[in-house]
């Protein structure tokens, strides 16, 4: 059995990502990225996250790595505009 690892997000980070996922004006790729990070936070596996249309293991791995490397600085999530451009 594959061990699931989750990331820890603050309530503010969760709210920010959920806002992106509910936005009708956000680009679909940004919504997809936010959903991938939220699923990771919830401890979902690659298979569970892949249920989303157009999401492969490659995409999931890419955004998990990029989020961990770029988007988390000093324990807080950068402003969504920065996240959208850097990530």
PLY file of the C-alpha trace (Angstrom):
ply
format ascii 1.0
element vertex 87
property float x
property float y
property float z
element edge 86
property int vertex1
property int vertex2
end_header
0.00 0.00 0.00
1.25 3.47 -0.88
1.89 5.81 2.04
-0.02 9.08 1.71
1.68 12.23 2.82
-0.21 15.44 3.34
0.97 19.00 3.63
-0.12 21.30 6.39
-1.82 24.51 5.32
-3.04 27.32 7.54
-6.73 28.23 7.59
-5.86 31.36 5.58
-4.10 29.29 2.92
-7.01 26.87 2.70
-9.48 29.74 2.32
-7.31 31.34 -0.37
-7.10 28.10 -2.36
-10.83 27.40 -1.92
-11.60 30.92 -3.17
-9.62 30.17 -6.32
-11.48 26.88 -6.85
-14.87 28.60 -6.55
-13.98 31.57 -8.72
-15.85 31.90 -11.99
-13.22 34.33 -13.29
-10.07 32.34 -12.49
-8.38 30.50 -15.33
-9.15 26.78 -15.36
-5.46 25.92 -14.98
-5.29 27.97 -11.76
-8.42 26.26 -10.44
-6.89 22.88 -11.30
-3.67 23.75 -9.45
-5.57 24.91 -6.36
-7.59 21.67 -6.34
-4.42 19.59 -6.60
-2.90 21.38 -3.58
-6.14 21.09 -1.57
-6.36 17.37 -2.36
-2.74 17.00 -1.21
-3.59 18.82 2.02
-6.51 16.41 2.55
-4.14 13.45 2.13
-5.69 12.23 -1.12
-3.68 9.86 -3.28
-2.62 10.46 -6.87
-5.44 8.14 -8.01
-8.04 10.08 -6.05
-6.75 13.40 -7.40
-6.64 12.06 -10.97
-10.45 11.81 -10.94
-10.46 15.45 -12.04
-10.68 15.77 -15.84
-7.32 16.41 -17.51
-5.23 15.62 -14.43
-2.44 13.07 -14.78
0.18 11.86 -12.32
2.73 14.00 -14.14
0.64 17.15 -13.58
-0.03 16.28 -9.94
3.66 15.64 -9.26
4.72 18.80 -11.11
2.42 21.09 -9.09
3.07 19.41 -5.77
6.81 19.88 -6.27
6.47 23.42 -7.57
4.12 24.45 -4.77
6.46 23.04 -2.14
9.51 24.69 -3.70
8.16 28.11 -4.71
4.79 28.95 -3.22
5.36 28.31 0.46
7.68 30.93 1.94
8.16 31.22 5.67
5.00 29.30 6.52
2.55 31.40 4.55
1.09 31.31 1.09
2.02 34.12 -1.25
-0.65 36.42 -2.66
-2.73 34.63 -5.38
-1.44 36.94 -8.11
2.13 35.98 -7.24
1.20 32.29 -7.03
-0.50 32.46 -10.43
2.55 34.00 -12.07
5.33 32.11 -10.30
3.63 28.77 -10.21
0 1
1 2
2 3
3 4
4 5
5 6
6 7
7 8
8 9
9 10
10 11
11 12
12 13
13 14
14 15
15 16
16 17
17 18
18 19
19 20
20 21
21 22
22 23
23 24
24 25
25 26
26 27
27 28
28 29
29 30
30 31
31 32
32 33
33 34
34 35
35 36
36 37
37 38
38 39
39 40
40 41
41 42
42 43
43 44
44 45
45 46
46 47
47 48
48 49
49 50
50 51
51 52
52 53
53 54
54 55
55 56
56 57
57 58
58 59
59 60
60 61
61 62
62 63
63 64
64 65
65 66
66 67
67 68
68 69
69 70
70 71
71 72
72 73
73 74
74 75
75 76
76 77
77 78
78 79
79 80
80 81
81 82
82 83
83 84
84 85
85 86
